[in-house]
Amino acid sequence: MGIPLPKPVLTQMQERYGNPIFRCGSSCVNGYRESMEDAHLVYLQPHWGYFGVFDGHVNDQCSMHLEGAWRAALDKERSAIPITDNRLKEIALQIDQEWMDSGREGGSTGTFFIALKEGQKVKLQVGNVGDSRVIACIKGECVPLTEDHKPTNEGERIRIEECGGRVENGRVDGSLAVSRAFGDRDYKTNASGGQLEQKVIALADVTHAEVTFGSDDFAILCCDGVFEGNFSNEEVVEFIKAELKVNNDLAEVAGKVCNEAIERGSRDNISCVIVRFTPGEDYSKDPHLTLVPGPFSAPRNGGFRKVYENMATKGGSTVGAVLEKRYNTLKALPAKTPEEEEELDTFGDGPAANLAVGSEARIKWFSDFFQDLCSAQAAGSQNENMERFQYLQQHVGLPISLLMSLMSEQEQQPPQ
C-alpha cells in the first residue's frame, strides 16, 4: 500500500455515457493513495451494454490492461450476446492468461455485468473476480449481486493451502487481501496445475438479476475503497437514492459517493459507476469526461503534488489548468471555510487581473506557480517524510521499526 498522503487528492474524473436504454455516470478519486490504480469500462450497444470496474494493485498496468482487453473481447462477442455463464468465465480466464503471458507485474480485481434488454425487462449477467462489488437497487431494496473473494472464505482457504500457500492475517501468504484476481503472478506459480489450481485464480463467479426498464431501479459497481470505511452496501444504496431525489446527474452523484466514502474513513482509491435503465441520449451529447479539481490542500508535500498533477494528466488536462479552475472556484465562493481561506492564501496575490480566465498566459501562471513550489520544496523531503511518519503513527498504528523501514525503502527508490 505504501505510506498514505497527508491529505487526500480529491480531484474527480467524472464521465457520462448514454444511449436509448442506459444512462450511466461514473467518478474516480485518488484519495490518500500514492497513485491512482483503478480503471473502468462502459461498452454500449443498441440492446445491451457491458459495465466493469477494475481495482489494480502494485500499479495501474493490469487494471488498464483489463479495460482494453475486455473491450477487445466484447468486439469479438458482439454478435453472440447473450453468452453463457461458462463463456463469460472463459473470457475472464483468457484475459488473465494474456496478462500472465505478457510477463508484466501487477494485478487487479474485476467486477462487471452484461445488461440485455428484453421487452420491459433488463437482464443482468454479473461476473466477479476479487472484492469489488456490484449492487442493485430493485424496487427500492438493496440487492448485493457479488460476494467478496476473501482468503478467509472456507473454499478459498482450502484451495490456497492445497496449492502450498497459507492464509495469515486474512491475506494470501500474509500479503494479498483477495483470493481471486487477474495477474498477481507471484501467487500463480504452481507449474503442475492449471489456471484453477493456483493460490490466486481469475475464475469469475456469475450471478443473475432482473430489473425493470424505465423504473427507479439502478445498479452500481464500486471498488472496495467505497466500503473500506464505515459505508455498507445498504447505506450506499440509501445514500444514492436520497441524492437522486435532488440531483439527476449520475456522475455528480457517483462523485458524492466517493467523497462520502473518504469522509467515512476510506484510505483507498475510489471508483463508483452508477447505471440506470432509462433512456440516456442526453448523456451521449455531453462531454465524455469532466475533471473536477479537488482542494490543493497539501501544497508543500511532494507526494501530494505528484498525485495532484498525475490526476490532471489522467483526466486529459494539465496541472496548470486544474489549479486555475480550482482557484476560480475558491474566488467565486460567497463564504469560505478557514480551510478554503488557507488554500486560497497559498496562491498569494494570484495571477494578474488583466489575464483572461482560461487564457494560455493565465494557465501558464499557475503552471509556473506549481513548478516554483516543487523547486522550493525539493530540499524539504525529510520534513515531508516525518509528516507522513507522524500520520501513520497516529492513524494506522504501525510499529516504529516498520515505519522506519518503509521510509528507508522509499528514500532508496530511484526518482520516477
matplotlib code that plots the C-alpha trace (Angstrom):
import matplotlib.pyplot as plt

x = [0.0, 2.8, 2.7, -0.6, -0.6, -1.2, -4.3, -6.4, -6.3, -10.0, -9.8, -12.6, -12.7, -16.4, -17.7, -21.2, -22.5, -25.9, -28.0, -31.7, -31.7, -28.8, -27.9, -24.6, -22.3, -19.0, -16.5, -12.9, -11.0, -7.4, -7.9, -4.9, -3.0, 0.3, -1.1, -4.4, -4.7, -8.4, -9.9, -13.3, -15.1, -18.6, -19.3, -22.7, -24.6, -28.2, -29.8, -27.1, -24.2, -21.2, -20.1, -16.9, -14.7, -11.1, -9.1, -5.4, -2.7, 1.1, 0.5, -2.2, -0.9, -3.1, -6.3, -5.6, -4.9, -8.3, -10.1, -8.6, -8.7, -12.4, -13.2, -11.4, -13.2, -16.6, -15.8, -15.5, -18.5, -21.0, -23.0, -23.1, -24.8, -26.3, -23.5, -23.5, -22.1, -19.4, -18.4, -18.1, -15.9, -13.8, -13.2, -12.1, -9.6, -8.4, -7.8, -5.9, -3.7, -2.9, -1.7, 0.4, 1.9, 2.9, 5.4, 4.3, 3.9, 0.8, -2.7, -6.3, -9.7, -12.6, -16.3, -18.7, -22.0, -23.7, -27.2, -29.5, -32.9, -35.8, -39.1, -39.6, -37.1, -33.3, -31.4, -28.1, -25.4, -22.9, -19.3, -16.9, -13.2, -12.0, -13.6, -15.0, -18.8, -22.0, -25.1, -28.6, -31.4, -34.6, -38.0, -36.2, -34.4, -30.6, -29.7, -26.0, -25.0, -21.4, -19.6, -16.1, -13.4, -11.5, -8.8, -10.6, -13.6, -13.6, -13.4, -10.8, -8.7, -8.7, -7.6, -4.8, -3.5, -3.7, -1.6, 1.1, 0.0, -1.2, -3.8, -2.2, -3.8, -6.7, -4.3, -2.8, 0.7, 0.2, 0.3, -2.6, -6.0, -8.0, -8.1, -9.1, -7.6, -6.3, -2.5, -0.5, 1.9, 3.7, 0.6, 0.3, 3.5, 2.1, 3.7, 1.9, -1.5, -3.7, -5.3, -7.7, -5.1, -3.3, -3.3, -5.0, -7.2, -9.2, -12.3, -15.3, -18.4, -21.5, -24.9, -28.1, -30.7, -33.6, -34.5, -37.4, -36.7, -37.9, -38.2, -36.3, -34.1, -30.4, -27.1, -23.7, -20.2, -17.7, -14.1, -13.6, -12.4, -16.1, -16.7, -13.3, -14.5, -17.9, -20.1, -22.2, -24.0, -27.3, -26.0, -24.5, -27.8, -29.8, -27.3, -27.7, -31.5, -31.5, -29.1, -31.2, -34.2, -32.4, -29.8, -30.3, -26.6, -25.3, -21.7, -22.1, -23.9, -21.1, -18.7, -20.6, -20.4, -16.6, -16.4, -18.7, -16.5, -13.5, -15.4, -16.3, -12.7, -11.6, -7.9, -8.1, -8.5, -12.3, -14.3, -18.1, -20.2, -24.0, -26.2, -29.9, -32.0, -33.7, -33.1, -29.8, -29.4, -28.8, -25.6, -24.4, -24.3, -22.4, -18.6, -17.3, -15.1, -15.3, -12.4, -13.5, -10.4, -10.1, -8.6, -4.9, -4.7, -1.1, 1.0, 4.2, 4.1, 5.9, 3.8, 0.6, 1.8, 2.8, -0.6, -2.4, -0.5, -1.0, -4.8, -4.8, -2.9, -5.1, -8.1, -6.6, -5.6, -2.6, -1.9, -1.8, -5.3, -6.7, -5.2, -6.6, -10.1, -9.7, -8.6, -11.6, -13.9, -12.4, -12.6, -16.2, -17.3, -19.5, -18.3, -15.2, -14.3, -11.0, -9.5, -10.6, -9.2, -5.9, -5.9, -6.6, -3.7, -1.4, -1.7, -0.5, -1.7, -2.7, -2.4, -2.5, -6.0, -5.5, -5.1, -8.3, -9.8, -8.8, -6.2, -2.8, -1.0, -3.1, -2.8, 1.0, 1.0, -0.5, 1.9, 4.8, 3.4, 3.3, 6.8, 8.1, 6.5, 8.2, 11.6, 11.2, 10.3, 12.9, 15.2, 12.4, 11.9, 12.9, 10.3, 7.8, 8.7, 8.4, 4.9, 3.7, 5.5, 3.6, 0.3, 0.9, 1.7, -1.5, -3.9, -2.6, -0.6, 2.2, 5.3, 8.0, 10.6, 8.3, 7.6, 11.3, 11.9, 9.2, 10.7, 14.2, 12.9, 11.2, 14.3, 16.3, 13.9, 15.2, 13.2, 10.4]
y = [0.0, 2.4, 5.4, 7.4, 11.0, 13.6, 14.9, 13.1, 14.2, 14.7, 15.7, 13.8, 12.3, 12.2, 10.5, 10.2, 7.6, 7.1, 5.5, 4.7, 2.2, 3.2, 6.3, 5.9, 8.2, 7.5, 9.1, 8.2, 9.7, 9.0, 9.6, 9.0, 6.6, 7.4, 6.6, 6.0, 2.3, 1.9, 1.6, 1.1, 0.3, 1.2, -0.5, 0.4, -1.4, -0.8, -3.5, -4.4, -2.9, -4.0, -2.2, -3.0, -1.7, -2.9, -2.2, -2.6, -3.3, -2.8, -0.5, 0.5, -1.6, -4.6, -2.6, -0.6, -3.8, -5.2, -2.2, -2.7, -6.5, -6.6, -4.1, -6.2, -9.4, -7.7, -6.5, -10.2, -11.3, -8.6, -10.8, -13.7, -11.8, -13.2, -15.6, -18.4, -18.2, -20.6, -18.4, -15.3, -17.3, -18.5, -14.9, -13.8, -16.7, -15.9, -12.3, -13.4, -15.7, -12.9, -10.8, -13.6, -14.3, -10.6, -11.1, -7.8, -7.3, -6.2, -7.5, -6.3, -7.3, -7.1, -6.8, -6.4, -7.1, -7.5, -5.9, -7.1, -5.5, -7.9, -6.1, -4.1, -6.1, -5.8, -9.0, -8.7, -11.3, -10.4, -11.6, -11.0, -11.7, -10.2, -7.8, -5.0, -5.1, -4.9, -3.9, -3.4, -1.3, -3.2, -1.9, 0.3, -2.6, -3.2, -6.4, -7.4, -9.3, -10.3, -11.9, -10.7, -13.3, -13.2, -15.7, -16.5, -17.9, -21.6, -22.7, -20.2, -21.0, -24.7, -24.1, -21.7, -24.3, -27.1, -25.0, -24.6, -21.2, -20.0, -17.6, -15.2, -12.0, -12.5, -12.4, -14.9, -15.6, -12.7, -10.2, -10.2, -9.3, -11.1, -14.8, -14.2, -11.6, -11.1, -11.1, -11.4, -13.9, -14.4, -16.4, -18.4, -20.4, -23.9, -25.3, -28.7, -27.1, -25.2, -21.8, -23.0, -24.8, -21.7, -19.8, -16.9, -17.5, -15.4, -17.6, -15.4, -16.1, -15.4, -14.4, -13.1, -10.4, -8.7, -5.0, -3.1, -0.7, 2.8, 2.3, 3.7, 0.5, 1.1, -0.8, 0.3, -1.0, 0.1, -0.8, -1.9, 1.6, 2.6, 0.1, 0.2, 2.7, 2.7, 2.5, -0.6, -1.9, -0.8, 2.7, 3.2, 2.4, 4.6, 7.4, 7.2, 7.1, 10.2, 12.0, 11.1, 12.9, 16.2, 15.5, 13.7, 13.9, 10.4, 11.4, 14.0, 11.5, 9.0, 11.7, 12.3, 8.6, 8.8, 11.8, 10.2, 7.1, 9.2, 11.1, 7.7, 6.6, 5.1, 5.5, 3.7, 4.7, 5.0, 4.4, 4.4, 3.7, 4.1, 2.6, 3.5, 1.6, 4.5, 6.5, 8.4, 10.1, 13.4, 12.0, 11.0, 14.7, 15.8, 15.9, 12.4, 13.5, 16.3, 17.0, 18.5, 19.8, 18.9, 21.1, 21.9, 21.2, 19.9, 22.1, 21.6, 17.8, 16.3, 13.2, 15.1, 17.4, 14.4, 12.7, 16.0, 16.5, 12.9, 13.1, 16.2, 14.2, 11.2, 13.5, 14.8, 18.2, 19.9, 20.8, 24.5, 24.2, 22.3, 24.7, 27.7, 26.1, 25.4, 29.0, 30.3, 28.1, 29.4, 33.1, 32.7, 31.3, 33.8, 32.5, 30.4, 28.0, 28.5, 25.7, 27.3, 30.7, 28.9, 27.2, 30.5, 32.1, 29.5, 31.3, 34.6, 37.6, 35.2, 35.9, 39.5, 40.9, 41.6, 37.9, 36.4, 33.4, 30.2, 32.0, 30.4, 33.1, 32.7, 28.9, 29.3, 31.4, 28.5, 26.0, 28.2, 28.6, 24.8, 24.4, 27.0, 25.1, 21.9, 23.6, 25.4, 22.1, 19.9, 20.3, 19.6, 15.9, 14.8, 17.1, 15.6, 12.0, 12.9, 14.4, 11.2, 9.2, 11.0, 10.4, 6.7, 6.6, 8.4, 6.8, 3.4, 2.2, 0.5, -0.4, 2.3, -0.2, -1.0, 2.7, 3.5, 0.6, 1.9, 5.4, 4.0, 1.9, 5.0, 7.1, 4.5, 4.3, 6.0, 9.1, 8.4]
z = [0.0, 0.7, 3.0, 2.7, 1.7, 4.5, 2.7, 0.1, -3.5, -4.3, -7.9, -9.7, -13.2, -14.0, -17.1, -18.6, -21.1, -22.6, -25.3, -25.7, -22.8, -20.5, -18.5, -16.8, -14.7, -13.0, -10.8, -9.8, -6.9, -5.9, -2.2, 0.2, -2.1, -3.8, -7.2, -9.0, -9.9, -10.8, -14.2, -15.6, -18.9, -20.2, -23.6, -25.0, -27.8, -29.1, -27.0, -24.4, -22.5, -20.5, -17.4, -15.4, -12.6, -12.2, -9.0, -9.6, -7.1, -7.2, -10.2, -12.7, -15.5, -15.0, -14.4, -17.6, -19.5, -18.4, -19.7, -23.1, -23.1, -22.2, -24.9, -27.5, -26.2, -26.5, -30.0, -30.9, -29.0, -30.1, -32.4, -29.8, -27.0, -24.9, -24.0, -21.5, -18.0, -18.9, -21.9, -19.6, -17.3, -20.2, -21.4, -17.9, -17.8, -21.3, -20.4, -17.3, -19.3, -21.8, -18.9, -17.5, -20.9, -21.1, -18.3, -16.6, -12.9, -11.0, -10.6, -10.4, -9.2, -11.7, -11.3, -14.3, -15.8, -19.1, -19.3, -22.0, -22.7, -23.4, -23.6, -20.5, -18.5, -18.4, -17.5, -15.7, -16.0, -13.3, -13.1, -10.2, -9.5, -6.2, -3.8, -5.9, -5.8, -7.9, -6.0, -7.4, -6.1, -7.2, -6.2, -3.7, -2.0, -1.8, -3.6, -3.5, -6.7, -5.8, -2.9, -2.0, -2.7, 0.6, 1.6, 4.8, 2.9, 3.6, -0.1, -0.9, 2.1, 1.2, -2.4, -1.2, 1.3, -1.3, -3.6, -0.9, 0.4, 3.7, 5.0, 7.5, 8.9, 6.4, 3.4, 1.0, 2.3, 4.7, 1.8, -0.8, 0.6, -2.2, -3.2, -6.8, -9.1, -12.6, -12.7, -9.5, -10.9, -7.6, -6.4, -9.7, -9.5, -9.4, -12.6, -12.2, -12.0, -14.4, -14.0, -11.4, -9.3, -8.1, -4.8, -6.6, -9.6, -12.0, -12.2, -12.1, -10.1, -12.1, -10.8, -12.4, -11.7, -13.5, -13.4, -14.9, -17.8, -17.2, -13.4, -10.5, -10.4, -10.7, -10.3, -9.0, -9.5, -6.9, -6.0, -2.4, -1.5, -1.3, 1.5, 3.2, 5.9, 7.6, 4.4, 4.0, 0.9, 2.3, 3.3, -0.2, -1.9, 0.5, 0.0, -3.8, -3.5, -1.5, -3.9, -6.9, -5.5, -5.8, -8.5, -11.8, -12.8, -12.2, -12.5, -9.8, -7.6, -8.1, -7.1, -3.9, -3.1, -3.5, -1.2, 1.4, 1.4, 2.3, 5.0, 6.5, 6.7, 3.4, 2.6, -0.8, -4.4, -5.0, -8.2, -8.5, -11.6, -11.4, -14.1, -14.6, -17.1, -18.7, -21.9, -21.7, -25.1, -23.3, -21.9, -25.4, -26.2, -23.1, -22.8, -22.3, -19.4, -16.8, -14.5, -11.2, -9.3, -5.6, -2.9, -3.2, 0.5, 0.9, -1.4, 0.5, 0.3, -2.7, -2.8, -2.8, -5.6, -7.7, -7.4, -7.9, -11.2, -12.2, -11.8, -14.0, -16.6, -16.4, -16.9, -20.1, -18.7, -17.1, -13.5, -14.5, -16.0, -13.0, -10.5, -12.4, -12.3, -8.5, -7.9, -9.8, -7.7, -4.5, -5.6, -6.5, -3.1, -1.3, 2.0, 2.7, 5.5, 7.3, 5.2, 2.0, 3.1, 3.9, 0.5, -1.3, 0.6, -0.9, -4.3, -2.8, -4.9, -7.7, -11.4, -12.8, -13.1, -16.8, -17.7, -19.2, -17.4, -19.3, -21.4, -22.1, -20.2, -17.1, -17.1, -17.5, -14.4, -12.4, -14.1, -13.1, -9.6, -9.3, -10.6, -8.2, -5.3, -6.4, -6.6, -3.3, -1.5, -3.1, -0.1, 2.4, 1.7, 5.2, 6.8, 4.4, 5.4, 9.1, 8.5, 6.9, 9.6, 12.3, 10.4, 10.3, 14.0, 14.9, 12.5, 11.4, 14.5, 12.6, 14.7, 14.7, 13.2, 10.3, 9.6, 9.6, 7.2, 4.9, 4.9, 4.2, 1.3, -0.2, 0.1, -1.7, -4.7, -7.8, -8.9, -11.4]

ax = plt.figure().add_subplot(projection="3d")
ax.plot(x, y, z, "-o")
ax.set_aspect("equal")
plt.show()
